[in-house]
Amino acid sequence: TLQEHDFFMLKEITEQPKAIKQTLAGRLTASSVSIPELDTFFEQFQMESFRKVDIVASGTSYHSGMIGKKIIEQMLSIPVEVSISSEFSFEHGLLDDQTLVIVLSQSGETADTLSALKEAKAHGAKTIAITNKKRSNIARKADCMICTNAGPELAVPATKAYTCQMTALILLAIALSEKVSGPGNKMTPDMLEALKELPNEVEKCLIMTQDAIDKFAQVTDDQDHLFLIGRGLDYVLALEGALKLQEVAYLHADAYAAGEIKHGTMALFTPGIPVIALATQAHLREKTISNIREIKARDAYVVGITTIGDESVAEVVDEVLYIPEAHAFFMPILAAIPLQLLAYYAGTVRGYNVDRPRNLAKSLTVE
Ligand code: M6R
């Protein structure tokens, strides 16, 4: 049960409501957000002087970055590119003093991300680091550091570091949007409400999904492949869900944009193959459902993840998991919970040490 923390990974998964509270602490005002760490940065630089934003990170942090890209782009109407650190260091687009580079690293020590940060600075870009380690190399080298305050994460798989990074990115997107005058600023009251409610909603996700996910993990014990599909932010989250299953359960898991499978991957779908269909983005649900129908026609075993109140997903899948509904930007935080639990249970049912996956390290200090 959630009370028995056999592994740090489960402890850290269940700690997320508290960790997110810590990320938010002191950063919410009655009508907006305030990130004091940004004040000095904006005394030196004007948001209007930036022509583009680059987000750079590795692994799970890269997946937060992909979500951050979509949120910042929508809120600021500024082009945002997101890059894998190890690629960015030697191959990047336009990078100059009108570029704002946001680096994401839980440990603050990932060598690939540190090199990318140095490269950005060498080109005159201005840099903000979001990290969980205040006294890290990346924190020290960036022009501005925002700490996620998630508390120590000891298990190699990133769980609370991920949801706290996404929370910090939403806070940052709101804060940056307020530095832009005019139509760039798209902060809405429902976003503020969602931020305030976030720790409670994450708690609800833990309670609502744990048992069903545990059972699903047991029945997929003998499977060698698993697919995750979704559209928009759900697709990005699917990538993270797949990484977690690979890392923790040594299961070949792959994520696809739901509309893309018919362009090739469908050939791999055999009867009984497990598929997780993420359908948390209300405006994309109908299209995702038509993709689920295509997969069901091949007799795959589909678990749908959708929000409370939706009845349409249940009609087309074998099993459905419900999570609370929130503003679209927040759904990848809420829907991450069942995916993390799935990796945990799939790993433990196979008898693995989920805290220390083979061949991996918590902090990768070589390029
Ligand atoms: O410390 P960082 O956020 O820079 O680490 C980046 C990746 O190595 C890390 O997120 C890795 O992918 C996780 N172990 C995945 O769970």
Boltz pocket constraint, residues with backbone or C-beta under 6 A from the ligand:
constraints:
  - pocket:
      binder: B
      contacts: [[A, 58], [A, 59], [A, 60], [A, 61], [A, 62], [A, 104], [A, 105], [A, 106], [A, 107], [A, 108], [A, 109], [A, 110], [A, 113], [A, 156], [A, 157], [A, 158], [A, 159], [A, 243], [A, 244], [A, 247], [A, 361], [A, 362], [A, 363], [A, 364]]
      max_distance: 6.0
